[in-house]
Amino acid sequence: MPLGIKPTVDFAFKKIFGSPESVLALIGLLNAVLELSDPITDVTILNPFSYKEFTDDKLIILDVRAQDSTGRMLNIEMQVANTGDLKQRMTYYACKLYADQLQSGYDYYVLQPALSICLLSHDLFRETKIPHHRFRFSDLEHGKELGVPVEVHTVELLKYNLDEATIGKASKIEQWAFFLLHADQYDPEQLRALLPGVEFDQAIKVIETISQKEEDRNMYDQRERAQREYQWGLDGARREAREEGKVIGKIILLQDLLGETITAEADLDKHTEIELTVCVPSCRSVSDRGATAKSEIPEGIGTDMCSTTIITTTIAMMIAATLWVNVHLADAQWWQAHTTFTTTPRTSYSRVRAGGQKTAHRRTSAGTTNPAMAERAASPSQAWRKEA
């Protein structure tokens, strides 16, 4: 029977890699990612697993901090939520891991390397298929490293080509990616056959315990639900932001087209999509009933911004009117250019609306100006009104 426990859920992840009794699993994962010339052989977990961390439904970022036998400071976390500030947060915590070593009265030479690892269940760098990135302080132009032993590793698990048939021969980091993403789909013996090794055996034992122990299973279910709801909230906020962005973009564009004062985007951001949208009927009320209806417009939006949105319902009429005027002017200009210079009698037909009927007008010229034509050339708009 499948274990049904996802190692990417914070409760399971922290219990697997943050428990002293399964320290070999942590060492195995660290060595697989860091690929150090002198592999880690022993670590001390600085913030071991505790049930107190999971006493409520709030989603918190849980990491495992450790120090190896050489003094290197290590941090590893599982990131399932795709937040916009992830890169900044990773940089901050890596630098903090380095700076927090220095106590008052100590010299800088006591600072040990700080290595931070972020495992991701989503794509962070979509422009590349490379799953593992290592970031350091360096001069990119001249290929010179500063030598500050601070590193940030990102591991995008979904970018690994994981195949059950070949996972036993894959690299260690690919095997750990397979474990993190798919362990819930197998029973313990199947997992041990696919992922041999004492480090994997310890990790499998922990998720076995979670699946069988009622207290652990209840805590796991609670944390999985909180994690899922948090992600739903983020996705909903992104959808709302995209929709609001569309509305704001239209408002600014139409204000510019109308020649109105453009409302600052920061001011528009203060209003919800509903408030921005509701100004359309409110503005129609303002145009129909005057200033007494202005109170219906959401505070801070203003009548200028609202009036802009009315164009979305009349833009087709404006385009049609513009085309009609262009045709009108072109016809009038043609008459002005030909009433005194044409020497050959000719007939030209122009279409106008007269009671819904199309009528044809004979235009004749023979080197002299026809008085009626002169009148039309001198005042084309008046002539059109007479014809209509």
C-alpha positions in Angstrom: 0.0 0.0 0.0 1.4 3.4 -0.9 2.7 5.5 2.0 0.7 8.6 1.0 3.2 10.9 2.7 4.7 13.7 0.6 8.2 14.6 1.9 7.7 18.1 0.5 5.1 18.9 3.2 6.9 20.9 5.8 6.0 18.6 8.7 7.4 15.5 6.9 10.4 17.4 5.5 11.5 18.7 8.9 11.0 15.4 10.6 13.0 13.5 8.0 16.0 15.9 7.7 15.8 17.7 11.1 15.7 14.7 13.4 19.0 13.6 15.0 18.0 10.0 14.7 17.9 10.3 10.9 21.0 12.5 10.5 22.4 10.3 7.7 19.5 11.3 5.5 20.5 15.0 6.0 24.1 14.3 5.3 23.2 12.3 2.1 21.1 15.1 0.8 23.7 17.8 1.6 26.5 15.9 -0.1 24.3 15.2 -3.2 23.6 19.0 -3.7 26.9 20.5 -2.6 29.3 18.0 -4.2 32.1 19.2 -2.0 35.7 18.1 -2.5 35.7 17.1 1.1 32.3 15.6 1.7 30.4 16.1 4.9 30.8 13.2 7.3 29.1 14.6 10.4 26.7 17.4 11.3 25.1 18.9 14.3 21.5 20.0 13.8 21.1 23.5 15.3 17.3 23.6 15.2 16.1 20.0 15.5 12.5 18.9 14.8 9.9 19.9 17.4 6.2 19.4 17.5 5.8 22.9 18.9 6.6 24.3 15.4 3.4 22.8 14.1 0.8 23.8 16.7 -1.4 26.0 14.4 -2.6 26.1 10.8 -0.3 29.0 9.8 2.1 28.3 7.0 5.7 29.0 8.1 8.9 28.6 6.3 10.8 25.7 8.0 14.5 25.1 7.4 17.1 22.9 8.8 20.2 24.6 10.1 23.3 22.6 10.8 27.1 22.8 11.2 29.5 20.1 10.0 32.6 18.9 11.6 34.8 21.5 9.8 32.7 24.4 11.0 30.8 25.1 7.8 27.3 26.6 8.4 24.6 24.8 6.4 21.0 25.6 5.8 18.4 23.7 3.7 14.7 24.3 3.1 11.9 23.0 1.0 10.0 25.7 -0.9 6.6 24.7 -2.3 5.0 28.2 -2.5 5.9 30.3 -5.5 6.4 33.7 -3.9 7.6 36.7 -5.7 10.3 37.6 -3.2 12.0 34.3 -3.1 15.4 35.4 -4.6 15.7 38.3 -2.2 14.8 36.1 0.8 17.3 33.4 -0.2 20.0 36.0 -0.5 19.1 37.6 2.9 19.1 34.3 4.8 22.4 33.1 3.3 24.1 36.4 4.3 22.5 36.2 7.7 23.8 32.7 8.2 27.3 34.1 7.5 27.0 37.3 9.5 25.3 35.8 12.6 28.5 33.8 13.4 30.3 36.9 14.4 29.9 37.8 18.1 31.0 40.9 19.8 34.8 41.0 20.3 35.5 38.3 17.7 37.7 38.8 14.6 36.4 38.3 11.0 38.7 35.5 10.4 36.6 33.2 12.6 33.8 33.3 10.0 33.1 29.9 8.5 31.6 29.2 5.0 27.8 29.6 4.8 26.0 27.3 2.4 22.3 27.7 1.8 20.2 25.3 -0.2 16.6 25.9 -1.5 14.8 22.9 -2.9 11.9 24.0 -5.1 8.8 22.1 -6.3 8.3 24.7 -9.0 10.3 26.4 -11.7 12.3 29.5 -10.6 14.3 30.2 -13.8 11.9 29.3 -16.6 14.4 30.5 -19.3 16.7 27.5 -18.7 16.3 23.7 -18.3 19.2 23.5 -15.9 17.9 22.3 -12.5 20.8 23.2 -10.2 22.3 26.6 -9.8 25.2 27.7 -7.5 25.5 31.4 -6.8 28.6 33.1 -5.3 30.1 36.6 -5.0 32.0 37.1 -8.2 33.1 39.6 -10.9 31.3 38.2 -14.0 33.2 40.5 -16.4 36.7 39.4 -15.4 35.9 36.0 -13.9 37.2 36.9 -10.5 35.6 35.6 -7.3 35.6 37.7 -4.1 36.4 34.7 -2.0 33.6 35.3 0.5 32.5 31.8 1.3 28.8 32.4 0.9 26.8 30.3 -1.5 23.2 30.0 -2.5 22.0 26.8 -4.2 18.7 26.4 -6.0 17.5 23.0 -6.9 14.4 22.9 -9.2 13.1 19.4 -8.7 10.7 19.3 -11.6 13.5 19.8 -14.1 15.1 16.5 -13.5 14.3 13.7 -15.9 13.1 11.1 -13.4 12.3 7.6 -14.6 11.5 4.7 -12.3 13.2 2.2 -14.6 16.6 4.0 -14.4 16.5 5.9 -11.1 18.7 3.2 -9.4 21.6 4.3 -11.7 20.9 8.0 -11.6 23.0 10.6 -9.7 22.4 11.1 -6.0 20.7 14.4 -6.5 18.3 12.9 -9.1 17.5 10.1 -6.6 16.7 12.6 -3.9 14.5 14.5 -6.3 12.7 11.3 -7.1 12.2 10.6 -3.3 10.9 14.1 -2.6 8.5 14.2 -5.4 7.2 10.6 -5.6 7.8 8.8 -2.3 4.1 9.1 -1.4 3.2 6.9 -4.4 5.1 3.7 -3.3 5.1 1.3 -0.4 8.3 1.1 1.8 9.7 -2.0 0.2 9.3 -0.6 -3.3 11.1 2.6 -2.3 14.0 0.7 -0.8 14.3 -1.4 -4.0 14.4 1.8 -6.1 16.6 3.8 -3.8 19.2 1.7 -2.0 21.5 3.1 0.6 21.5 3.8 4.3 20.6 7.5 3.9 17.4 6.6 1.9 16.6 3.8 4.4 16.5 6.3 7.3 14.3 8.7 5.3 11.9 5.9 4.4 11.6 4.8 8.0 10.6 8.4 9.0 7.8 8.6 6.5 6.7 5.1 7.5 6.4 6.3 11.1 4.4 9.4 10.0 1.9 7.2 8.1 1.4 4.8 11.0 1.5 7.0 14.1 -1.9 8.7 14.6 -0.5 11.9 16.1 2.0 12.3 13.3 -0.6 11.5 10.6 -3.0 14.1 12.0 -0.3 16.7 12.2 0.8 15.9 8.7 -2.8 16.2 7.3 -3.2 19.6 9.1 0.1 20.9 7.6 -0.7 19.6 4.1 -4.1 21.3 4.2 -2.5 24.6 5.4 0.1 24.4 2.7 -2.5 23.7 0.0 -4.8 26.6 1.2 -1.8 29.0 1.3 -1.0 28.1 -2.3 -4.6 28.6 -3.4 -4.6 32.0 -1.7 -1.4 33.0 -3.6 -2.9 31.8 -6.9 -6.1 33.7 -6.3 -4.2 36.8 -5.5 -2.2 36.5 -8.7 -5.3 36.1 -10.8 -6.9 39.1 -9.1 -3.7 41.2 -9.6 -3.7 40.2 -13.3 -7.3 41.3 -13.7 -6.8 44.5 -11.9 -3.7 45.2 -14.0 -5.8 44.8 -17.1 -8.4 47.3 -15.8 -5.7 49.8 -14.7 -4.0 49.5 -18.0 -7.2 50.2 -19.9 -8.0 53.2 -17.7 -4.5 54.8 -18.2 -4.6 54.1 -22.0 -8.0 55.7 -22.4 -7.2 58.7 -20.3 -4.2 59.3 -22.5 -6.4 58.9 -25.7 -8.9 61.4 -24.3 -6.2 63.9 -23.3 -7.3 63.8 -19.7 -5.1 63.9 -16.6 -3.7 60.4 -16.1 -4.3 59.0 -12.7 -1.1 57.7 -11.0 -0.9 53.9 -11.1 -0.1 53.9 -7.4 -3.4 55.6 -6.7 -5.3 53.1 -8.9 -3.6 50.2 -7.0 -5.4 51.3 -3.8 -8.7 50.2 -5.3 -10.0 46.7 -5.9 -11.0 45.5 -9.3 -14.7 45.8 -8.2 -14.2 49.4 -7.2 -12.5 50.2 -10.5 -15.3 48.4 -12.5 -18.2 49.9 -10.6 -17.2 53.4 -11.7 -18.6 52.6 -15.2 -22.3 52.7 -14.2 -21.5 55.4 -11.7 -20.0 57.6 -14.3 -23.0 57.1 -16.6 -25.1 58.3 -13.7 -22.9 61.4 -13.4 -23.2 62.2 -17.0 -27.0 61.7 -16.9 -27.8 63.4 -13.6 -24.9 65.7 -12.9 -23.0 66.4 -9.8 -25.6 64.8 -7.5 -24.5 61.4 -8.6 -20.8 61.9 -8.0 -21.1 60.4 -4.5 -21.7 57.0 -6.1 -18.2 56.9 -7.5 -15.7 55.1 -5.2 -13.7 57.5 -3.1 -10.3 58.5 -4.6 -11.1 57.4 -8.2 -12.5 60.7 -9.5 -14.9 61.5 -12.3 -12.1 61.9 -14.9 -11.0 58.4 -14.5 -14.5 57.1 -14.5 -15.4 59.0 -17.6 -12.6 57.3 -19.3 -14.2 53.9 -19.0 -17.3 55.1 -20.8 -15.3 55.0 -24.0 -15.2 51.2 -23.9 -19.0 51.3 -24.7 -18.7 54.1 -27.4 -15.4 53.5 -29.0 -17.0 51.8 -32.1 -19.3 54.8 -32.6 -16.3 57.1 -32.4 -14.4 55.1 -35.0 -17.4 55.1 -37.3 -17.8 58.9 -36.9 -14.2 59.5 -37.6 -14.3 57.4 -40.8 -17.4 59.3 -41.9 -15.8 62.7 -41.4 -12.6 61.6 -43.3 -14.7 60.5 -46.3 -16.6 63.8 -46.1 -13.5 65.9 -46.1 -11.9 63.9 -48.9 -14.9 64.5 -51.1 -15.0 68.2 -50.3 -11.3 68.6 -51.1 -11.8 66.8 -54.4 -14.5 69.3 -55.3 -12.3 72.3 -54.5 -9.5 70.9 -56.6 -11.6 70.2 -59.7 -14.2 72.9 -60.1 -12.0 75.4 -61.9 -9.4 73.1 -63.7 -11.4 70.4 -65.4 -11.9 71.2 -69.1 -13.7 68.0 -70.1 -17.3 67.6 -69.0 -17.5 64.8 -66.6 -20.0 63.2 -64.3 -19.0 62.0 -60.8 -21.2 60.3 -58.3 -21.0 60.6 -54.6 -23.1 58.7 -52.2 -24.9 60.4 -49.4 -27.7 59.4 -47.1 -31.0 61.2 -47.8 -33.9 59.6 -46.0 -32.1 56.3 -46.0 -31.6 56.4 -49.9 -28.4 56.7 -51.9 -28.6 59.6 -54.4 -26.3 60.5 -57.3 -25.3 64.1 -58.1 -24.1 65.1 -61.6 -21.1 67.3 -61.4 -20.3 69.3 -64.6 -17.4 71.6 -65.4 -16.1 73.0 -68.7 -13.4 75.4 -67.7 -15.7 77.9 -66.0 -17.0 77.7 -62.5 -20.5 76.6 -62.0 -22.1 78.9 -59.5 -23.6 76.0 -57.6 -20.3 74.2 -57.6 -18.5 77.3 -56.5 -20.9 77.6 -53.6 -20.2 74.0 -52.6 -16.4 74.4 -52.9 -16.5 77.5 -50.8 -18.5 76.0 -48.1 -18.5 72.2 -48.4 -20.0 71.5 -45.0 -22.9 73.8 -45.9 -23.4 72.1 -49.2 -23.5 68.7 -47.5 -26.1 69.9 -45.1 -28.3 71.1 -48.1 -28.0 67.8 -49.8 -28.9 65.9 -46.6 
